[in-house]
Amino acid sequence: MKLYCSQLLSKETFNGTLQELRVLAQEYQYQEVLPHIYAPSALRITPLLRTSALSLILPPRYFARGRISRYSAAWIWGCTPSAFENFYIDFDRYSRINTRKTRQENIITHQNQFSSTDYLALGKVHVTTPLRTALDLLIYHHDETIARQSVERFLNTPNFSGCSVDTMHTYLEHKKYVPHRQKAQQVLQQISQNIPTSHPMKV
């Protein structure tokens, strides 16, 4: 994480105007990771690089208890084309959250149940796993088109551990409480028709 952060060019670390920052990034052929955050073009855009960029702009208090989730997690895993204007962070159900403050920081928070297998650490940032992220998009989406596209990308990426139609179906079928369970199952069934039968549903 420190290695990546030291190579990122951002408004938080640059002593100049945003226009000067853009000119410098173009001059050295840097690629944009997030608005006003750039990385050398030689660096491959990876989940760890994206969380490194996030760590420059998100307040540190979110790293300890929160998990990057939903559309933001899908972006980190490379399953949405770009980051959303707001960042999605989920907390444990019994956490106390200052929602007024989070709204001021363009952060959308939710309280949810998590097991230790539902998230992992990328550097100092906790992110929901590909499986949990795909499930959350299926269950809690506010934009069904983007959610469907993202879930389909997750299922078509062979190196995402345990993220398959079968594992998602099992979760939806046996989890004690799932909001909008029937709708999520219907959408998953529709999405599964676009997944090649020859695709290996495991890592």
C-alpha positions in Angstrom: 0.0 0.0 0.0 2.8 2.5 0.9 4.6 1.6 -2.3 1.5 2.4 -4.4 0.6 5.6 -2.5 4.1 7.0 -2.9 3.7 6.6 -6.7 0.3 8.3 -6.9 -0.1 11.9 -7.9 -3.1 13.6 -6.3 -4.5 16.9 -5.2 -3.9 15.8 -1.6 -0.2 15.5 -2.2 0.4 18.0 -4.9 1.3 21.6 -4.1 -0.5 23.4 -6.9 -3.8 24.0 -8.7 -6.0 21.2 -10.2 -5.1 22.6 -13.6 -1.4 22.3 -12.9 -2.0 18.8 -11.6 -3.8 17.7 -14.8 -1.0 19.3 -17.0 1.7 17.5 -15.0 -0.2 14.2 -15.3 -0.5 14.6 -19.0 3.2 15.6 -19.3 4.4 12.5 -17.6 1.7 10.3 -19.2 0.0 9.4 -15.9 -3.4 7.5 -16.0 -6.4 8.6 -13.9 -7.4 6.2 -11.2 -10.0 8.5 -9.5 -10.8 12.1 -10.2 -7.6 14.1 -9.5 -5.6 11.0 -8.6 -3.2 9.7 -11.2 -0.8 6.7 -11.4 2.2 6.0 -13.7 1.0 4.5 -17.0 3.4 1.6 -16.4 1.4 0.5 -13.3 -1.4 -1.9 -14.0 -4.8 -0.8 -12.5 -5.4 -3.5 -9.9 -7.8 -3.7 -6.9 -4.9 -2.8 -4.6 -4.0 0.3 -6.7 -7.7 1.4 -6.5 -7.8 1.0 -2.7 -4.5 2.8 -2.5 -6.2 5.7 -4.3 -9.2 5.5 -2.1 -7.0 5.7 1.0 -5.8 9.1 -0.1 -9.3 10.7 0.0 -11.4 8.7 2.5 -11.1 9.7 6.2 -9.1 7.1 8.1 -11.9 6.5 10.6 -13.7 4.5 7.9 -10.9 2.0 7.5 -11.2 0.4 11.0 -14.9 -0.5 11.1 -16.2 0.0 7.6 -16.1 -2.1 4.5 -16.1 -0.8 1.0 -19.2 -2.3 -0.5 -21.7 -2.5 -3.3 -21.0 -0.3 -6.3 -17.7 0.9 -4.9 -16.5 -2.6 -4.2 -17.6 -3.6 -7.7 -15.4 -0.8 -9.1 -12.4 -1.9 -7.0 -12.8 -5.4 -8.4 -12.9 -4.0 -11.9 -16.6 -4.9 -12.5 -17.9 -1.5 -13.1 -16.4 0.9 -15.7 -15.8 3.8 -13.3 -16.2 4.8 -9.7 -19.5 6.4 -8.6 -19.7 9.9 -7.3 -20.6 8.6 -3.9 -18.7 5.9 -2.0 -20.5 2.9 -0.5 -19.4 1.7 2.9 -21.2 -0.9 5.0 -20.9 -1.2 8.8 -21.9 -3.9 11.2 -25.6 -3.8 12.2 -24.9 -2.4 15.7 -22.3 0.2 14.8 -23.2 3.8 15.5 -22.9 6.0 12.4 -23.0 9.8 12.1 -25.1 9.7 8.8 -25.1 13.5 8.6 -21.3 13.6 8.5 -21.1 10.7 6.0 -23.5 12.5 3.6 -21.3 15.6 3.7 -18.3 13.4 2.7 -20.2 11.8 -0.3 -20.4 8.5 1.5 -23.5 6.3 1.5 -23.5 4.0 4.5 -25.6 0.9 5.3 -25.6 -1.4 8.3 -25.5 -5.1 7.5 -24.5 -8.5 8.9 -21.0 -9.7 8.0 -19.1 -12.9 8.6 -15.3 -13.1 8.5 -15.5 -14.6 5.0 -17.5 -11.7 3.6 -14.7 -9.2 3.3 -10.9 -9.0 3.0 -8.1 -6.4 3.5 -6.4 -4.8 0.5 -3.7 -2.8 2.3 -5.5 -1.0 5.1 -8.9 -0.9 3.3 -11.5 -3.6 3.9 -13.5 -4.6 0.9 -16.4 -7.0 0.5 -15.4 -10.1 -1.4 -16.4 -10.6 -5.1 -19.1 -13.1 -3.9 -20.5 -10.8 -1.2 -20.3 -7.8 -3.6 -22.2 -9.6 -6.3 -24.8 -10.7 -3.9 -25.3 -7.2 -2.4 -25.7 -5.8 -5.9 -28.3 -8.4 -6.7 -30.2 -7.8 -3.5 -29.9 -4.1 -2.8 -29.3 -2.5 -6.2 -30.8 0.9 -7.0 -29.8 0.7 -10.7 -30.8 -2.7 -11.9 -29.1 -2.3 -15.3 -25.7 -1.5 -13.8 -26.2 -4.2 -11.1 -26.9 -6.9 -13.7 -23.9 -5.9 -15.8 -21.6 -5.9 -12.8 -22.9 -9.3 -11.5 -22.4 -10.7 -15.0 -18.8 -9.5 -15.0 -18.2 -11.1 -11.7 -19.5 -14.4 -12.9 -17.5 -14.2 -16.1 -14.2 -13.5 -14.3 -12.6 -16.9 -13.6 -10.2 -15.8 -10.8 -12.8 -14.6 -8.3 -12.8 -17.1 -5.5 -16.1 -18.8 -5.0 -18.2 -16.4 -7.1 -20.4 -18.5 -9.2 -24.1 -18.9 -10.1 -24.2 -22.0 -7.8 -22.7 -20.3 -4.8 -25.0 -17.3 -5.2 -28.0 -19.5 -5.6 -27.1 -21.4 -2.5 -26.7 -18.2 -0.5 -30.1 -16.9 -1.7 -31.8 -20.2 -1.0 -30.5 -20.9 2.5 -29.7 -17.6 4.1 -32.2 -17.1 6.9 -33.1 -13.5 6.0 -32.6 -12.0 2.5 -34.5 -8.9 1.5 -36.2 -9.2 -1.9 -35.2 -12.9 -2.0 -37.6 -13.9 -4.8 -36.7 -10.9 -7.0 -32.9 -11.6 -6.6 -33.4 -15.2 -7.5 -35.3 -14.3 -10.6 -32.6 -11.9 -11.7 -29.9 -14.4 -11.0 -31.7 -17.0 -13.1 -31.9 -14.5 -16.0 -28.2 -13.6 -15.7 -27.1 -17.2 -15.6 -28.4 -17.6 -19.1 -25.7 -15.3 -20.3 -22.9 -17.3 -18.5 -21.2 -19.8 -20.9 -21.8 -23.4 -19.7 -18.1 -24.1 -20.3 -17.1 -21.4 -17.9 -15.3 -22.8 -14.8 -17.4 -21.7 -11.8 -14.4 -21.9 -9.4 -11.0 -20.4 -8.9 
